[in-house]
């Protein structure tokens, strides 16, 4: 058996050499390769550097885990898929509404965007079509109605994870994912059950609240994200503007942001600076927006609801969710636990006063839950040998 590869200073690992555009994954490892491996899968728009290193990666490694941090394709230092067709996040929502697949509040958010861009020649037509569909018409066939496919799917990116394990000579590993990373981790476990020892689904969902896999977010959330949020505006080229964007994102995701700390003690503005620097290591704001749009495409146009597949998971699983999460509501975490079912889903950890961000308070609960689940899984695995 070949030794596990480790990359303490970071490296690029080629996982798909024969694709039209070969795909490299940017990886950094923490801890000893002799320890059980845990893969950390990031969410939409995030790279491995945006995760708090001191409070999360280092703490997991201190618990005798070999931490494999990496950026998904189209994020950070991994291969950008700019050669593929890119739809904006707003157009992804628009197409879903026209297919009659989006929940009512999402359609209303689309209408708000049409109001904002009311001078655009297509805005009125889209608004009328969305209203007609919302009040009683529902097209069939989903994406087939438009003869469209996404740039890539959750299945594709989940396969990237297993290919990375293969290149690193990791036969089996624990896996945890945050937000979209949770969706990817779930998909990887369902598609490749023999490769994983345990699962931690953090701030994530089942894709089952709407036919598109987009949760029926509160209207205020969608209005903020697609109409008033700085990411919806093109002029973010200056440093102060991007720091403001990062701090506003954190404050939106965590009500108590001004009193919280990150990465073992950073203040809100220090954390905003840290995230900005992490993103700008590999991206401009424009390239990041395009990558996020393709990632949103992969979530939105996934093949149906994962709920009916999640009950196939039979490895120890923990679900961790902030009780004040505005982006993916806590009910989504509960639905995930319900879909996986007992005894596989053995714990649900709901963190009070926590939102959609990995501040120190949330991370403390999250790491404890992950480590306990890994220990349980390792004991279970040894008993089967």
Phi, psi and omega in degrees: 000129182286147180293149178292134178279145178224150187223074184295339178253005179093146180198165175253126182247122180278118183253338180228078184289339187259003176291162178306320170239108182305143184252123174251140177250130179276121189232144169220138183245154179228138179091185185269131180295345177286342182279161176302136183275146170228127178266133180252114186255125186270167183269187184297131177077357184260145170246174186295335180285341181283340177288137181299114185290310185292316186276340185245292182302309183296324181290320175298317179296325179293343178266025177062042172244145176266104189271123177252101177264137180206159175261132176299161170309146179072019178217146175054226183275001177282168185300130175274140185258042185291348177284349179267157181299136181240119171260145177290160178297324179294319181291328175300315177295320181298315180297321178297319179295318180292335176277356180072026187255347185271150175291163187304316184294327178293319177297322178295323176297323176299318179298322178297320177296322178296324177295317181298318181257040187297340180277350177289136185300334182268350188300315182294319180297317180296318181297316180296316180296318180295318178297316180299317181290322182295327184261040167133345179257136180223116179286156177249160176098349177056228183297335180297334179297335180254359183054045184238151173229154178285169176300322174197169185245170173301323179300319180298313184288326175296323177295327175306321182298314181291323177295323176296316177302317180298315181293333180267002181063037176259111183286316180219153181204159165283157178217138174225148180219145182249126177061241175301329176298328175294320177298318179293318179297316177302314182296319179297318181293319179295317185280333183225062188299332184287349185265352189235143182263325179204164182227136169237116179257113190243125178054038187236189183211186182259351188075010189257002183282331173224166183295337179274350186083007174264122180302154178281076186297152171303144182303323181298324179295312182293323177299316180296313186293319191251355181237306186260342183294142181304330181296340180277358180249145185282337190269081178231036186278338184272153184301312182298323179295320180288324176295320178298319177300313181297316182292323177294323177297315179297315181295324177295319184279347182214110184302322184267029187303323185290341179252358182272168174229160181227152173052047180064048167121358180290142175282175180306308183290326176294320178293322177299317177297317181297315180295318179301313181297322180296317179293318186283355172300328188230350191225158159261169178297326181291316180293326178294318178300317181294319178297317179297324179296318178293323177294318177298322177302317182293327177286313188293321185258023177296164185277078171078192187279130179279351186305318183286353176258335185293336179287356173281344182291128181231019175259155180305128186230140171235138176251127180238132184209141174283136184286343179250026181292119179271334186279309173237099188303154183303331178301330178293322176295320178295321177296324177298312179299318180295319182294320178289316174081158176277145009269354181300308176278099190263345180212144169235121181249110178256123187259115181297148175057026178242143182245219185261059180201151185261067174285170185302320181296316179292316184299323179302312178294320185295311182297316179303317181293318181295313182297316179299320180293320178297316180298317178298316181295321180294320177297319179295319181295315180298324182292340179273344183284000000 
